[in-house]
Amino acid sequence: MQLSFAPASLDTTVYQGEWDALEVKVQAGGVLPAAGTRVNVAVVDAEGVFEHSNIMQTGDTTFTGTFMLSRKLSVGTHAGAIEVRACVDDPLVCAKPVSGSPWRLRYQFTVRSQADARELAKLPDVSNYAGSPSHNALTSATLDPSKITRRWSHERPVSDRLPALGGGRMFVVTGSDAGFGSMKLAAYSERDGSTVWGRELAEEAISAPAFADDRLYLITRTLQANARRMTLRSFDAETGAPIASLELGPASDFPASPVVKDGKVYLCKLNEWFEYALVRVDGRTLAEEWARPFDWNDDNKALCTPAVDSRYAYVPRQNALQVIDVGSGQLAFSIPAPAGIPSISSKQPPVLGLNGRVYVNAGKGLIAFDTDKRSVAWHLETRPGQYPVARGEALYLANESGFVAIAADTGKLLWTWYSTLGMASDLSANLLIFGNHALFSNAGVTQAVDLSTHQAVWSDQGGGSLALSPNGALYAQRRDLNLGFRVFNLN
């Protein structure tokens, strides 16, 4: 009997302490055992490179082998071969081997170190941390995939929202050791992932943290069901000490995140009559400076996360893009959605692009508002993806299979990239655009894609939501069984 393997050898690169799952298709041929002969198949792993291995029969002459790489392998290259036996008796004894048995399946594994705390170089115009004014996950920096290395990886902290990044630290809301339902705000070193400080929260955190000017901003909600109220809180980013707070009013089931721009904090709130308003508060004192109310009859009950630039705040409300003067809080102008659009979304913040363009989700569609001409530039009834990222003449949108590029001026499809390494089950913050590459992440892998050739040029096992620090560190918030963060050096 003959066995052929596809692939012919097992080859992969992993980081120390992490596993990888490999699969091999096996085809039997030649002179097969007589009909009715029971054949037992086993794998002999003399060097112990696998935690688990198994070969299952899938057809009359076909098998599938699955191999789980050991997490105990040392840093370096591991090369050798495993033995595949087919025996009439116990394959561990194999006193009666099938003709041709055993067969050798070669392997070569490269195990890299988890630790590379090199000095980082700051990236220009990083704009995608939680609370970003533009909500455009873009940097003009160029990316050299050959220089990407793992900085550190930890299974903790576990968080269900993006971190805030700045000052050489990662700030997250995570579970507390105080008990079920408790939360804390914590800071971790960007250098090695070590804990810097942790602050127990007396209330439930309902937003991701935002970082600016050595402060953290967080919206919390009282835990008592009969007194659900929201509060904006600020903390010292260096120590975690509370600085100031501002009660926002009744809690919403659709909370928003604070946005910080030029020392001011913008967010939406409810008053006692459940009227919605955009407010601006001073970043140092949290004193409210103005409030811009919206029509309380608005059917869209989601609180807004505005986009903000140096002149205006942009809020999708009342089936229009509301453009508010940041100095006075007065409505500068509004641009109605196209006729026939039942509602535009406040749950996902608008994205600011070039030349006065603002991109807003509308049901299953996407609207490009032209704020210079105060009109709708174009509208797609069905958008090909989520969370637009605007770069130059293209707009990129992530979907379950990969991402698409559409023309920023017309909305017409330019090209599509499909990942061959799995699907994205959660599209939240899984696409970053650089000057020359895209970083795309799904549940199982993070990939770098060349925007000129549309080819994947780098990948790393494990995916999740992506965030980029001003220092050039990429954070992948892991959604696999080992929750936590992987952090990469990009320069």
N, C-alpha and C positions, 0 to 999 in steps of 0.2 A: 504494500500500500504506500502511496505517496501523499504527502500533505504540502500544500502551498499556502503561504501567508500573505495577506494584503492589509497593511503594508508589509514589506519584506523584513523590516526591522522596526524596533520601537525607539523613537528618538524624541526627546523633549527637553526643554529648559525650564527649571522651576527655581523658586527661592527657598532657602533653607527653612524647614519647619512647615512647608505647605505641601499638600498632596496634589496629584494630578491623576485623572482617570484616562486610561488609554484603551482602545478597542482594536481588535484584530479580527478580520474575517478569515476563516479557514476552509479550504476546499480539499476534500479527499478524492483521490484518483488512483489509477493503476489497478492492481489486483486487490479487491476488497475482501474482507472476511466473509465466510459463507453465510448465507441468509440464516437468521435465527441466532447467530453467534453474538453473545453479549460482550460488548467492548467497553472498557472503562478507560477514561481519559483523565490525565492529571498533569499538573505543571510542577516541575522541580526547580525551585528558586534557591540555588545553593548559596548565593551571596546575600540573600535577604533584602533585595532591592524593592520588593513589593510588600505592602501590608496585606493585600488580599489579591488573589488571582483565581480565575474560574474559566472553564471552557464548557459551553452549553451547546448541545446539538440543536440545530434549527431546521434541518431538513435531512433527507436520506444521506446526503454526502456533504453537508455544509454544517459548520460550527461557527460560533462567535466566542472569542476570548475577551474577557474584561480584566484589566490589571489596574490596581490602585497603588500608585507609587508611595513608597515609605516616606514618612515625614522625618525619619531619623537619619536620613542620608547626610553625610558631611559635605561641606563646600568642596567643589571640585568636579572632575569628570569621572563618571562611573560607566565603564564599558565591559561588556561580557555577553553571555548568552544564558537563556533559560532553556530547560529541557522539557519537551512535550512528549509524554508517553501515552501509548495506546496499548492496553494489556487485556488479556482475557481474565486474569486474576486481579488481585489487589494491585493498583498501579504503583503504590509505594514500595511494594515488593517486586512486582513485575517479573515473576519467574516465567511467565508465558507471554512474552511480548508479541504483538501483531507484527507481521513481516514489514520491515522498514523502520520500525520504532527502535530508538527514539529519534526525534527531530529537534534541531536547535533553532531557536529564534533569538537573533542577536538584538542587543540594545545598546544605546549610548545616551546617558543622561548627564546634563550639565546642571549643577546645583550652585546657585549664586548666593552670595551673602545678603542678608536683609539690611545690613547697616552700611550706609554711605552718606555720612553727615557732612558732605562737602559744603563749602561756602557757596551761597546762592547769589545770583545777580538779579536785581530788580527788573520786572517786566513793565513795559509801558502800558498805560491806560487799561489796567485790569478792571473789569466792570461786572463780574458775575457773583460776588459774594452776596449772601443774603442781605437784602435791604439796598441793593444797587439802585442808584437813581434811574439808570436807563433800562435795566433788565435785559441788556444785550450781552450775551455770553461771548464776548469778543475781545481779542487783544491783537494789536498790530505786530507783536513780536513774531519772529520766525522760529520754527521748531525744527530741530535736528533729531529725528527719531533715533539715530545711532548713539546719541548721548543720554538717552533716558535710562536712568537707573533707579532701583528701589531705595528709598531713603529709610523708611521704617514701616512696619506693619504691626498692628495690634488688634486683638479681638475685642478690646475695650478701648474707648467707650462705645456703647451702643446707643444710637440716636435715630429717631424717625424723621429728622429734618436736617437741612443743610447746615454746615457750620458757618460761623463768621470767621474770617481770616484777616490777620493784620498784626503788626508789631512783633512778628516772629512767633505767633501763637495761633492755635486753633481753639475756638470757643464753641462749645456745644451745650445743648440742653439734653440731659440724659437721666436715666433712672437713678434714684437715690438709694443708699443702703438703709434709709430710715424705714422702709417698708413699702408694701404694694401701693401704687398710685403716687408715691412721693417723687419729687423731681429735684434736680439740682442743676445749677449753671456751673460749668467747669472750664478751666483753661489748661491746655496741653502745649508743651514745647514743640515748635516746628523742627527743632534740631534733632530730637530723638524720640518724641512722643511721650516724654515723662510728664507726670502731673505737676502743674504749677500751683493751682489752687482749685478748690471746690466750694461752692456756696449753696447751702440747702435753701430751697424755695418753699415758703409757707403756702404758696398758691400754685395752681396749675399753670404752666407755661403754654400758651396757645399760639405763639409765633416762633419763627426762627430768630436767633439773635442777630442784631446788626451792629457792626463795628465802625466807628469813626471818631477821630480826634481823641484817641485813648479812652474812649467810653464804649460801653455796651448798652444796647437798648433792647428791651424785651417787653412783650405784652403778656400779662398774666390774667388769670380769671379765678375768682373765688371758688372754692370747692363745694361750698354749701349750695344744695340744689335750690333752696328758697331765696338765695341772695347771689345770683350769678351776675357778677359785675366785672368789668374789665379795668385794668390799670396799666398804664405805661410806666416802666421802671428803667432807671439808668444805674449802671454799675461802673466802678473803676476797673478798667481792663487790666491794670497792673496787679491789683490785689483782690478784686472781686467784691470790694466793699460797696454797699448801696450808697447812692448819691442823692437821688431825687425820685419822686413819683408824681403821677398825675392820674386821678380817677377819670375814666373815659365814659362811664355810664353803663347801661345794661349790656350784658354779654350777647354776642351774636353766635349763631351756630356756624357761621362762615367767617372766622376771624381773618384778619389781614396782617401784613407785616409792616413794621415801621420802615420808612425810607429816609435816609439822611443825606442832605445836600447843603454844602456851605454853612455848616454849623446849625442847621435847622432840621427838625424832624417832622415828617409829613405822614399822616395816617388818617384812616376813616374811623368814625365812632358813631354811636347812637346816643340820642338824648332820652330824657325820661318819657317822651311821647313817641319813642322809637322812630324819630326822624333822623335821617342819615346826613352826615356832614363830613367834609374834608377839613382837617385842622392842621395848623402849623404851630409848633411849639419851639421854644428856645432849647437848643441842644444841651446847654449847661444847667439851666434851672428847671427845665420842663414847664415853664410858664406858657400858657396858651396865648398866642399872639393874634390869631384870627381863626374863624370858622366859616366855611362856605357850605350852607345847607343845600340839600337836594330835595326834590319833591317827594313827600312821604308816601304818595300813591304809587311810586315806582314799584313795579312787580319784581324787579331784581333785588332780592333780599340779601345778596352776598355783599359783605363789606368789601371795599376796594383797597387794593394796593396801588397807589399812584405811580406813574413815572414822572420824573422831575428833571428839568434842565435849569439853566441859569435864569430863564425868564418865566417859564410856565410850569404848572403841574397839570398832568393829563389824567383824566378819570373817565372811564366808560360808564355812564349813567344815563337813565331816561332815554335809552335807545339812541344815544348820540355820544360823540367824544366831547367831553366838557374840558375846555382849556382855561385854566385859572391863573391869573396873575399872581406870582409868588410873593410880590411885595405887598399887595393890598388884600389879597384873598378874593378879589372881585372876578366875576366871570369875564374873561377877555372875549371869548367867542365860543361857539359850539358848532360842530359839524354833524348833521343828522346822518344816521345810517341809511344805506340804500333802501328804497321802498321794498316792502315785503319781508324785511328782516324782523322777526318777532322780538328779538332781544340780543344785545351784545353783552359779552361776558365781563363780569367784575371779578370772578374767581381767579382768573389768570391776568396778571398785570399787563398793561400795554408795553410794547417794545419800541424804543426810540431808534430810528435809523438815520441815514443821511438825508440832507436836502429837505428837512421838515417832514419826513415820513414817520408816521406812527402806525404800528400794526396791532390790530385788536381781533381776538377771536369773536366769532358771531355764530352761535350754535355749532353746526358742523362746518362752517365756513370761516373765511378770513377776510378782513377789510384792511386795505391800505389807505389811511387818511393822509391827505396832503395839506399840512397846516399852513404852508406858504400861500397856497391858492385857496385855502379854506374850503376844500371839496374832497370828495372821495376819488382817489386815483384809480383804484380798481377793486374788484370784489370777486372772491371765489366762493361759489356756493358749497363746494366740498373741498376742504383744504387737504393737501397731501401729507400733512404731518402736524406736529405740535411744537410749541415753544420756539417761535421764529428767532433766528439770529441774522442780523443784517450786516453785510460786509460788502462794500463797494457796490457793484452792479448786480449782486446776487443776494437772495434771501434763502437761508437754509432752514429746513424743518425736519425734525426727527420723526420717524414712524417706527412701527414694530419691526420692520425688516432692515432698516438702515436710515438713510436720510435722502432728501431731495434738494436740488438747487433750482430755484425759480427766479425769473427776471424781476428785479426790484421795481422796474418802471412799468411792467405790464402784468406781472403775476404768471406769465407763461412758463411752462416747464422747460428747464435747461438740460438737466441730466439727473440721473438717479444712481445711488450707490446702494448695493445690497450686501449685508453682512452674511457670510457663509458660516458664521460661528455662533448661531443661535438667534433667538428673538428677544425683543425688549418688552417685558411685561409692564414696566413702569417707565414712562417717558419723562419723568420729572428730572430736569437738569442733567440730561445724559448726552448733551452735544455742546462742545466748545469749538470755536473757530479761531484759528491763528492766521497769520499773514499768508501762510502757504500750506497749512494742513488743517484737517478737522480731527478732533478727538471724539469718538463715539463709544458709548458704553451700553451694554445690555446686561442681562442677569448673569451671564457667564464670562464675559471677556470685555476688555477695553482695547480699542484699536485706534491707530493713527492712520488717516487716509490722506494721501497726496491730492490736493485740490486741482492740480494740473492734469495728472494722469488718471485720477479716480481709482487708484489702487491702494489697498491696505499695505502699509510698509512697516508696521510694528503692532504687536499685540501683547497683552498680559492677561493671564488667567484671573478671573474674578472681575465682576463689573459693579454697577451701581451708579448712584448720582455722583456727578463730578463738580469739583470746585477748584478754583485757581487762586493761589495766594499772590500778593504783590511781589514776593521774593522769587517767584518762579517754581513753586512746589505745587504739584498736582495732587489733589486729594480725591480718592475714589471711595465713596461710602458704600461698603460692601453689603450686598443683598443675598449672598449665598449663605451656607450654613455657618460659616465663621464670620459672624457679624463684627463690625468694627470699621477700621479705616486702613487703606493702603495709601502710602504717600510716596511720590516719585520726584526725583530731581529732573528738571527739564532743561537745565543748562549747565 
